[in-house]
Amino acid sequence: MAETHRGFHVDEGAYESFVKNIDPFGDEFDKTAKSTVAPHVELAGDGFSVMGGESGFSGAYSGRMQELEARMGKLGGKWREMADAARRTYANYDVMEDDHTGSLRDIGKALG
């Protein structure tokens, strides 16, 4: 019996390529947050003059920068989670493909 394959199919190397392309994004978001946002979280005492400190503007600015840094870190974590999910999907796909191939082979032997 000739083997046929119908239905869902993933090209060889597609998952690895996808993961290889998105893996660096998580690290890049963290690096960018640390290099561009983190240095601006704390303001020097006169960052917005004494009036900025008294009016709360300095504190509001600092709070906003801390929030932005945290959100960028969280976004980087989501990119890493997506890459991990693709790795798990690939592993599960391989297991299922092997199981289906074995089942079809057994059916072929039983019919042959």
C-alpha distance (Angstrom), angle and dihedral (degrees) to the residues before:
residue distance angle dihedral
M1 . . .
A2 3.79 . .
E3 3.79 116.1 .
T4 3.78 115.0 -118.4
H5 3.76 129.0 -176.7
R6 3.76 122.2 -153.5
G7 3.75 131.6 166.2
F8 3.77 128.7 25.8
H9 3.79 116.1 17.7
V10 3.78 132.3 172.8
D11 3.77 119.7 -157.8
E12 3.77 114.3 -115.7
G13 3.79 108.8 -92.7
A14 3.82 95.8 13.8
Y15 3.81 95.5 118.2
E16 3.80 92.9 43.7
S17 3.79 90.8 49.7
F18 3.80 92.2 48.0
V19 3.81 92.6 49.8
K20 3.80 92.3 45.0
N21 3.80 89.6 54.0
I22 3.81 98.4 46.6
D23 3.82 101.2 35.0
P24 3.82 93.8 82.8
F25 3.82 93.6 54.5
G26 3.81 94.4 74.5
D27 3.78 92.0 52.5
E28 3.80 91.8 44.0
F29 3.82 92.2 54.7
D30 3.80 90.8 50.8
K31 3.80 92.4 46.3
T32 3.80 91.9 47.5
A33 3.81 92.5 48.6
K34 3.80 90.9 50.6
S35 3.77 96.2 44.3
T36 3.80 101.7 39.9
V37 3.81 108.8 22.1
A38 3.82 105.7 28.8
P39 3.82 94.7 61.8
H40 3.81 88.7 59.0
V41 3.80 98.3 48.6
E42 3.78 94.2 88.8
L43 3.77 119.6 47.3
A44 3.76 125.3 -155.4
G45 3.78 113.6 -108.6
D46 3.76 91.6 -96.0
G47 3.82 96.3 38.2
F48 3.79 91.4 123.4
S49 3.78 96.0 11.8
V50 3.77 124.6 -99.5
M51 3.79 89.1 -68.3
G52 3.81 90.5 58.4
G53 3.80 89.9 56.5
E54 3.79 93.6 44.8
S55 3.80 94.2 47.6
G56 3.79 93.2 48.1
F57 3.79 94.1 -116.2
S58 3.81 93.0 120.2
G59 3.80 90.9 51.1
A60 3.80 92.7 46.6
Y61 3.79 91.1 50.0
S62 3.80 92.0 48.2
G63 3.81 91.2 48.1
R64 3.78 91.6 50.5
M65 3.80 92.2 50.4
Q66 3.83 91.0 49.2
E67 3.81 89.4 51.1
L68 3.81 91.3 48.8
E69 3.81 91.5 49.9
A70 3.82 91.0 49.7
R71 3.81 92.6 48.1
M72 3.80 91.6 50.2
G73 3.81 89.4 50.4
K74 3.79 90.4 50.0
L75 3.80 91.1 49.0
G76 3.80 90.1 51.5
G77 3.79 88.3 52.2
K78 3.81 90.6 52.4
W79 3.82 90.7 54.1
R80 3.82 89.0 52.3
E81 3.81 90.4 48.1
M82 3.80 90.0 52.5
A83 3.81 91.3 51.7
D84 3.82 90.4 48.6
A85 3.81 90.5 49.8
A86 3.81 90.1 52.3
R87 3.82 89.6 51.2
R88 3.82 90.8 50.9
T89 3.81 91.7 46.2
Y90 3.79 90.3 51.8
A91 3.81 91.4 50.4
N92 3.82 91.5 48.1
Y93 3.80 91.3 46.6
D94 3.80 91.4 53.2
V95 3.81 91.5 50.3
M96 3.80 92.0 49.6
E97 3.80 93.0 46.1
D98 3.81 90.9 51.1
D99 3.81 90.8 48.0
H100 3.82 92.9 48.7
T101 3.79 92.3 46.1
G102 3.79 90.2 52.0
S103 3.80 92.1 48.0
L104 3.81 92.4 50.1
R105 3.78 90.8 47.5
D106 3.84 90.1 51.8
I107 3.81 90.9 48.6
G108 3.81 90.1 49.2
K109 3.79 91.2 51.7
A110 3.80 91.7 47.7
L111 3.81 91.6 50.6
G112 3.80 95.1 41.3
